[in-house]
């Protein structure tokens, strides 16, 4: 996939993105801790996001999910809190695929209109909208009260006497009551009861999942018998058609892309069918897969039809290993080799809602140490790059918000306010936050202002620089396009480096840059100089500790 514009995704959770409550309490209710609203993501905040260099906003936690907050006065049946994680609940325990989360509406009965207005505002700001599609599992008390006329609910018409039936939406643990280990299901009239038990979302086919399992969710049945692995895809299973209807419902709302949760836990045959059906009506819509099995990458792109896949287990894990565990920087060569031929289909990131914050004590402890990783992840290829709200401010996730505890992540289960974002929205960021955001803005905007970074080819320089670079701590490569190139050198060391980088003749040939004198512009510092390119040219570089350099070389 070769595009003229590189996708820069800004992920945010409306629940906490604009919540400026100064003092939150652990495990607090929405009344105690507050909650961000769709309407608060206004034109000013969207302009701020776009100014970073973003092209897309991923609104996380939009679709109605199970929550401990009672909206029965607004006509929404309450959830049993014993099968809800945290007070706010997991945004991946979907309660109603055809509705939005009432927490984020100023007027609950007007919640869908408020979300639709957010989509319109986002588009007017020149940004595209991404939302989650959660196809693998739903909340244990899934029940749609907003589904269009003529749509049957998930589980409606199932035969609960069968563990597996291709016509069923769920898997039933026949003859057994749901009894998760280590989870209090309550007592008396307030207890949660489920009989027969249904399989749990993380492929746990027993009546007694553990607390660390996704016990608050139920696995959906796409026509695969888990006992023998047999597939029953013809005729089309009811779950397939129901999920396609949901995708088309949200596409009609103006959504530009779906981030598909745990996509590899859903059969590739479904994706091949559903994505082609959606794209037949909405050709420009984009599908992004959360996937952690490298062995499935090619299938989910070439058969399933996904546009992009998470690249956690190659690039993210390697960069974290370099930053935290002493892995050699030269291991980055293996990353692009692993995805060679499909590199443009990857999605790079250093943070998201599942991962620990860079500035947390569990990761780097401070944000600047990861600057070389930011540059590599954002500029190594044409593929999209994603930033998680607050990352650009060095948010350390130092709070123990409730259900998650002090785990280095910004909670997805609790009502909370994020200190760095609160300061930014109030116009009171620290000097350090301003500096870091300015650097993120510079790097992210370069991704599309420089054609070499937006659509150029990649050339690894490590094989000819074993004698010039400390390969444990430095990594160098080129991006080239239309007779110009950008040299990128990352320094993961805590020491300054002054050396020269060799540009082999083969790289100059690939870049279509004949011998001669060129202007070399330092993109991060703004300085320029003249350089002479010839076979095996040596370019002098100087980089500070935990830093990177980008030099665009052109006539």
C-alpha positions in Angstrom: 0.0 0.0 0.0 1.5 3.3 -1.1 -0.2 6.5 -0.1 0.8 10.1 -0.7 -0.1 10.9 3.0 1.0 9.1 6.0 -1.7 8.4 8.6 -0.9 9.9 12.0 -3.5 8.6 14.5 -4.3 10.4 17.8 -6.0 8.0 20.2 -8.1 9.4 23.0 -10.8 8.2 25.4 -13.5 10.8 25.6 -14.3 9.5 29.1 -11.1 11.2 30.5 -9.7 13.3 27.7 -11.6 16.5 28.7 -12.4 15.6 32.3 -10.8 18.5 34.3 -11.9 17.3 37.8 -9.1 18.4 40.1 -9.5 15.7 42.8 -10.5 12.2 42.0 -10.9 9.3 44.4 -9.9 5.8 43.7 -12.9 3.7 42.6 -15.0 6.9 42.5 -18.4 7.1 40.9 -19.1 9.4 37.9 -20.6 11.9 40.4 -17.4 11.9 42.4 -14.9 11.9 39.6 -16.7 13.4 36.6 -16.5 12.3 33.0 -15.5 13.8 29.7 -18.3 14.6 27.2 -18.6 14.4 23.4 -19.5 18.1 23.3 -16.3 19.1 25.2 -14.2 17.9 22.3 -14.8 21.1 20.6 -13.2 22.9 17.6 -10.4 24.3 19.6 -9.3 20.9 20.9 -9.6 19.4 17.5 -7.4 22.1 16.0 -4.9 21.4 18.7 -4.9 17.7 17.8 -4.5 18.5 14.1 -1.7 20.9 14.8 0.3 18.0 16.2 0.3 16.5 12.7 -2.6 14.1 13.2 -4.7 13.0 10.3 -7.1 10.7 12.2 -8.6 10.6 15.7 -9.4 7.2 17.3 -12.2 7.8 19.7 -11.9 4.8 22.2 -14.9 3.6 24.2 -17.7 5.1 22.0 -20.1 2.1 21.8 -22.2 1.5 24.8 -20.5 -0.9 27.2 -21.4 -2.4 30.6 -21.0 0.1 33.5 -21.8 0.3 37.2 -23.5 3.6 36.7 -27.3 3.4 36.8 -29.2 5.0 33.9 -32.5 3.4 34.5 -34.2 6.8 34.8 -33.1 7.5 31.3 -34.6 4.2 30.1 -31.4 2.1 30.0 -31.6 -1.1 32.0 -28.9 -1.1 34.7 -26.0 -3.6 34.7 -25.2 -6.0 37.5 -22.0 -4.5 39.0 -20.6 -7.9 39.8 -19.8 -8.5 36.2 -18.4 -5.0 35.5 -14.7 -4.2 35.9 -14.3 -0.9 37.6 -17.0 1.7 38.2 -17.0 2.9 34.5 -16.6 -0.6 33.0 -14.4 -1.9 30.2 -15.1 -0.3 26.8 -14.5 -3.7 25.4 -17.5 -5.3 27.2 -20.1 -4.1 24.7 -23.6 -3.8 26.0 -25.4 -2.5 22.9 -23.7 -2.4 19.5 -26.2 0.1 18.2 -25.8 2.8 20.9 -23.1 5.1 22.4 -21.9 5.3 25.9 -24.4 7.5 27.9 -21.6 8.6 30.3 -20.3 10.9 27.6 -23.5 12.7 26.7 -24.6 16.0 28.3 -28.2 14.9 27.7 -28.4 11.1 27.8 -31.5 10.9 25.7 -29.7 12.9 23.0 -26.5 10.8 23.2 -26.4 9.6 19.6 -27.0 13.1 18.2 -24.1 14.4 20.4 -21.8 11.7 19.0 -22.9 12.4 15.4 -22.1 16.1 16.0 -18.7 15.1 17.2 -18.1 13.2 13.9 -19.2 16.3 12.0 -16.9 18.6 14.0 -14.0 16.2 13.5 -14.5 16.1 9.8 -14.7 19.9 9.6 -11.4 20.1 11.4 -9.8 18.1 8.6 -9.5 14.9 10.7 -10.9 11.4 10.1 -12.8 9.4 12.6 -11.8 5.9 13.9 -13.9 3.9 16.4 -13.6 0.5 17.9 -15.3 -2.6 16.5 -15.3 -5.3 19.1 -16.2 -8.5 17.2 -14.9 -11.3 19.5 -16.9 -10.8 22.7 -19.7 -8.8 24.4 -20.7 -8.0 27.9 -22.3 -10.8 29.8 -25.6 -8.8 30.0 -25.6 -7.8 26.3 -29.0 -6.5 25.3 -29.7 -3.9 22.7 -32.5 -1.5 23.3 -31.4 0.7 20.4 -31.3 -1.8 17.6 -33.1 -0.8 14.4 -36.5 -2.4 13.7 -36.2 -5.9 12.3 -32.8 -6.6 13.9 -32.6 -9.6 16.1 -30.5 -9.5 19.2 -27.4 -11.5 19.9 -28.4 -14.8 21.5 -32.0 -14.4 20.4 -33.1 -17.8 19.0 -30.0 -19.6 20.4 -30.3 -23.2 21.5 -28.7 -23.2 25.0 -28.8 -27.0 25.2 -26.0 -27.2 22.7 -22.4 -26.3 23.5 -21.8 -25.6 19.8 -24.3 -25.0 17.1 -23.3 -22.9 14.0 -26.7 -21.2 14.3 -26.0 -20.0 17.9 -24.3 -16.7 18.7 -22.8 -18.0 21.9 -21.1 -21.1 23.2 -23.0 -22.7 26.1 -21.4 -24.7 29.0 -24.5 -26.9 29.2 -25.8 -28.0 32.6 -23.4 -25.7 34.5 -23.9 -22.3 36.2 -21.4 -19.5 35.7 -19.0 -19.5 38.6 -15.8 -17.6 38.0 -12.9 -18.2 40.4 -12.0 -15.3 42.6 -15.0 -13.1 41.6 -17.8 -12.1 43.9 -21.1 -12.5 42.1 -23.1 -11.2 45.0 -25.9 -12.8 47.0 -29.6 -12.7 47.2 -31.6 -10.7 44.7 -28.6 -8.6 43.7 -26.5 -11.7 42.7 -25.5 -12.2 39.1 -26.7 -15.6 37.8 -26.1 -17.2 34.4 -27.4 -20.7 33.6 -26.2 -22.3 31.5 -22.8 -20.5 31.6 -21.4 -19.2 28.4 -17.8 -19.3 27.2 -15.7 -16.3 28.2 -14.2 -13.9 25.7 -10.6 -15.0 25.9 -11.4 -18.4 24.6 -12.1 -19.8 28.0 -14.6 -22.6 27.4 -15.5 -23.4 31.1 -18.1 -22.2 33.5 -15.3 -21.1 35.9 -12.9 -18.6 34.3 -10.4 -16.9 36.6 -10.4 -13.2 37.7 -7.6 -12.6 35.3 -9.7 -13.9 32.4 -12.1 -11.7 30.6 -14.9 -13.0 32.9 -17.1 -9.9 32.2 -17.4 -10.9 28.6 -18.9 -13.7 26.5 -17.3 -15.2 23.5 -19.1 -14.9 20.1 -19.5 -18.0 17.9 -18.5 -17.4 14.3 -19.1 -21.0 13.2 -15.9 -22.6 14.6 -16.2 -25.7 16.9 -13.5 -25.2 19.5 -13.3 -28.9 20.4 -12.2 -30.1 17.0 -11.4 -26.9 15.1 -14.0 -27.7 12.4 -15.5 -24.7 10.6 -19.1 -24.3 9.6 -19.2 -21.2 7.4 -21.8 -22.3 4.8 -24.5 -21.3 5.0 -23.3 -17.9 6.4 -23.6 -18.1 10.2 -26.1 -15.8 11.9 -23.3 -14.1 13.9 -21.6 -13.0 10.6 -24.7 -11.3 9.3 -25.4 -9.6 12.6 -21.9 -8.2 12.8 -21.9 -7.0 9.2 -25.1 -5.1 10.0 -23.4 -3.4 12.9 -20.4 -2.4 10.7 -22.7 -0.9 8.1 -24.7 0.9 10.8 -21.6 2.8 12.0 -20.2 3.3 8.5 -23.5 5.1 7.7 -22.7 7.5 10.7 -19.7 8.8 8.9 -17.1 6.7 10.6 -13.9 6.5 8.4 -12.2 3.6 10.0 -12.6 0.7 12.4 -9.9 -0.5 14.8 -10.9 -4.1 15.2 -10.3 -5.5 18.7 -8.5 -8.8 18.9 -9.1 -9.4 15.2 -7.0 -12.6 15.2 -9.5 -14.3 17.5 -12.2 -14.1 14.8 -11.8 -16.3 11.7 -10.1 -14.7 8.7 -12.9 -16.0 6.5 -15.4 -13.7 8.3 -13.1 -10.7 7.7 -12.7 -11.6 4.0 -16.5 -11.6 3.6 -17.4 -8.7 5.9 -14.7 -6.2 4.8 -15.4 -6.8 1.2 -19.2 -6.2 1.8 -18.5 -3.0 3.7 -16.1 -1.7 1.2 -18.5 -2.4 -1.6 -20.7 0.3 -0.1 -18.0 2.5 1.5 -14.9 2.1 -0.7 -12.7 4.5 1.3 -13.3 2.9 4.8 -10.2 1.6 6.6 -9.9 -1.6 8.7 -7.2 -1.8 11.3 -6.6 -5.1 13.1 -5.3 -5.6 16.7 -3.3 -8.7 16.1 -0.4 -10.3 18.0 0.5 -13.4 15.9 3.1 -12.6 13.3 2.4 -15.9 11.6 -1.1 -14.6 10.7 0.0 -11.2 9.4 0.0 -12.2 5.7 -3.4 -14.0 5.9 -5.2 -11.1 7.6 -3.9 -8.7 5.0 -4.1 -10.7 1.8 -7.1 -12.9 2.6 -8.9 -11.0 5.3 -8.6 -7.6 3.6 -7.2 -5.5 6.5 -5.5 -2.3 5.6 -3.3 -2.2 8.6 -2.2 -4.4 11.5 -0.7 -3.6 14.9 3.0 -4.1 14.9 3.4 -4.7 18.6 5.4 -8.0 18.7 8.0 -6.8 16.2 8.8 -3.1 16.3 7.1 -2.1 19.6 8.6 -5.0 21.6 12.0 -4.4 20.1 12.1 -0.7 20.9 11.0 -1.4 24.4 13.7 -4.1 24.7 16.3 -1.5 23.6 15.0 1.2 25.9 14.6 -1.0 29.0 16.4 -4.3 28.7 19.7 -3.6 26.9 18.8 -5.1 23.6 21.1 -4.0 20.8 19.8 -1.3 18.5 20.8 -3.4 15.5 17.9 -5.7 16.4 15.7 -3.1 14.5 17.0 -4.6 11.3 15.2 -7.8 12.1 11.9 -5.9 12.6 11.7 -4.6 9.0 12.9 -7.9 7.7 10.1 -9.8 9.5 7.4 -7.6 7.8 9.2 -7.2 4.5 6.7 -6.9 1.7 3.9 -6.0 4.1 5.6 -3.2 6.0 3.3 -0.5 4.6 0.4 -2.4 6.3 1.8 -2.1 9.8 0.6 0.4 12.5 3.5 1.6 14.6 3.1 3.0 18.2 4.9 3.5 21.5 1.7 3.9 23.6 -1.9 2.8 23.5 -4.5 2.0 26.1 -3.1 -1.5 26.6 0.5 -0.5 27.1 2.3 1.3 29.9 3.0 5.0 29.6 6.6 5.8 28.4 7.1 8.2 31.4 5.8 5.7 33.9 8.2 4.2 36.4 7.4 0.8 34.9 8.7 1.9 31.4 11.3 4.7 30.9 10.6 6.8 34.0 10.7 10.0 31.9 9.6 10.8 28.3 12.8 12.2 26.7 14.6 8.9 27.0 12.3 7.5 24.3 12.9 10.3 21.8 15.0 8.0 19.5 12.3 5.4 19.7 9.7 8.0 18.7 11.7 9.0 15.6 12.3 5.4 14.5 8.7 4.3 15.0 7.3 7.4 13.2 9.8 7.6 10.3 10.9 4.0 9.6 8.3 3.4 7.0 5.2 4.7 5.2 2.9 2.9 7.6 0.7 4.8 10.1 2.0 6.0 13.4 -0.2 6.4 16.5 0.1 8.6 19.6 -2.0 8.1 22.7 -3.5 11.2 24.3 -1.1 12.5 26.9 1.9 10.8 25.4 3.0 14.1 23.8 2.9 15.7 27.3 4.9 13.0 29.1 1.9 11.7 31.1 3.4 9.2 33.7 0.2 7.5 34.8 1.3 7.8 38.4 -2.2 7.5 39.8 -3.8 4.3 41.2 -7.2 5.1 39.8 -9.2 2.1 41.0 -9.7 -1.3 39.3 -6.3 -1.3 37.5 -4.2 -0.1 40.4 -0.8 1.5 40.0 0.2 -0.3 36.8 1.7 2.5 34.7 -1.3 2.7 32.4 -4.1 5.3 32.2 -7.2 3.4 33.4 -9.8 2.2 30.9 -12.0 0.9 33.7 -12.5 4.0 36.0 -13.8 7.5 35.9 -10.7 9.7 36.1 -9.0 12.9 35.1 -5.5 12.8 33.5 -3.2 15.5 35.1 -1.1 16.4 32.1 -4.2 16.7 29.8 -6.0 18.7 32.5 -3.2 21.2 32.6 -3.0 21.4 28.8 -6.8 22.1 28.5 -6.6 24.7 31.3 -3.7 26.5 29.6 -1.3 25.6 32.4 1.1 23.1 31.0 4.5 22.8 32.6 7.6 24.0 30.7 8.6 20.4 30.3 5.2 19.5 28.8 5.4 22.4 26.4 8.9 21.3 25.3 8.0 17.7 24.8 4.8 18.5 22.9 6.8 20.9 20.6 9.1 18.0 19.8 6.2 15.6 19.1 4.7 18.3 16.9 7.9 18.7 14.9 8.5 14.9 14.4 4.8 14.2 13.5 4.5 17.1 11.1 7.7 16.1 9.4 6.1 12.7 8.6 3.9 14.4 6.0 5.8 17.7 5.2 8.8 15.6 3.9 8.0 13.5 1.0 10.8 11.1 1.8 9.1 10.3 5.1 5.6 10.3 3.8 6.1 8.0 0.8 9.8 7.3 0.4 11.4 3.8 0.2 13.5 2.4 3.1 17.3 1.5 3.0 19.0 0.0 6.1 22.5 1.4 6.6 23.6 -0.9 9.4 25.4 -3.5 7.2 28.0 -0.9 6.0 28.4 0.9 9.3 29.6 -1.8 11.6 32.9 0.1 12.0 31.4 3.6 12.3 28.5 3.1 14.7 28.1 1.5 18.1 25.5 -1.0 16.9 24.3 -1.7 20.5 23.2 1.9 20.8 22.9 3.5 17.3 20.7 2.7 14.4 20.8 4.4 10.9 18.7 4.2 7.8 17.7 6.2 4.7 14.3 7.1 3.3 14.4 8.2 -0.3 12.0 9.5 -2.9 12.2 11.4 -6.2 15.9 12.2 -6.1 16.3 13.2 -2.5 16.8 11.3 0.7 16.6 11.6 4.5 19.2 10.1 6.7 17.9 9.0 10.1 20.3 8.2 13.0 18.9 7.2 16.4 21.1 7.3 19.5 19.8 5.1 22.3 22.9 5.7 24.4 23.2 8.0 27.4 26.3 9.5 25.8 26.8 11.9 23.0 28.0 10.5 19.7 30.2 12.1 17.1 31.0 10.0 14.1 30.4 9.5 10.4 27.8 7.4 8.6 28.7 5.7 5.4 26.3 5.9 2.4 27.0 3.1 0.0 26.9 3.5 -3.7 24.0 1.1 -3.9 21.9 3.4 -1.7 22.7 6.4 -3.9 21.7 4.3 -7.0 18.4 3.3 -5.3 17.8 7.0 -4.4 18.7 8.1 -8.0 21.2 10.6 -6.6 24.3 10.9 -8.7 27.7 12.1 -7.4 27.7 15.8 -6.6 27.2 18.5 -4.1 23.9 18.6 -2.1 22.3 20.6 0.6 22.0 18.8 3.9 19.3 20.2 6.2 19.0 19.1 9.8 15.2 18.8 10.2 15.1 18.8 14.0 17.6 21.6 14.6 17.0 23.7 11.5 20.6 24.1 10.4 22.0 23.5 6.8 25.3 22.7 5.2 26.7 21.5 1.9 27.8 17.8 1.5 29.5 15.9 -1.3 28.1 12.6 -2.3 30.3 10.0 -3.9 30.7 6.2 -3.7 30.8 5.2 0.0 30.4 8.9 1.1 31.0 9.5 4.8 28.6 12.0 6.4 29.6 13.5 9.8 27.0 13.4 12.5 26.7 14.6 16.1 23.8 13.5 18.2 23.2 14.1 21.9 22.3 11.3 24.4 18.9 9.7 23.9 18.3 11.7 20.8 18.1 11.3 17.0 19.0 13.3 13.9 17.1 13.6 10.6 19.1 15.1 7.7 17.2 15.7 4.4 19.7 15.7 1.5 18.7 17.2 -1.8 19.7 19.7 -4.5 
